[in-house]
């Protein structure tokens, strides 16, 4: 998380853009970037809250920490736990969580007071009954989740597994493929959870326009979607 900080005195800072103060003499100890709809999370001596593009508070409450708006929802941390507010500063549900992430694709990852992870919708309702050891953000309608056994799989927006496979580790789906790891190493899988080639690598990245960067032994290389080594460009010059 990157706070924009410019030193004014030993204990105060102003929200700034390229070193230029945005709000005249208004000063904040910390400030996050602006997020749609033009709101930023800040903190001053009164506590943490959100401001509009003029630097004015959008509500009167103060919190221990505030975070950016996503899907017109922001996560705030109180002494009772984490909870979500709308763009008017009103609570969108009544449940305080041990931890809560940011909304992505209208769903949010949360951890309840018993330590279980799951997702909630924009109204704060659970989207499935299962409890996980960890859940990630949704991307293109699919999220990575860690089962109670420690294995990983992928679920859709209603909590249904998109395939029956479980792995030691996984990544999000990107352009139809996800990264996955078994006892032999990393590889790519399709939407059915099947490997798209037989090789395993030490490290791996998602495909970018048909190529993925991998580590084979100690060497970096590129592969295509068939798992064939493409190699890297030759080093030229000094």
Secondary structure, DSSP 8 states (H G I E B T S, - for coil): ------BSSSS-B--EETTEESSTT---SEE---BTTTBEEEEETTEEEEE-TTS-BSSS--BSEEEEEETTEEEEEETTEEEEE-TTS-BS-S--BSEE---BTTBEEEE-TTS-EEEE-TTS-BS-S--BSEE---BTTBEEEE-TTS-EEEE-TTS-BSSS--BSEEEEEETTEEEEEETTEEEEE-TTS-BSSS--BSEE---BTTBEEEEETTEEEEE-TT--B---------
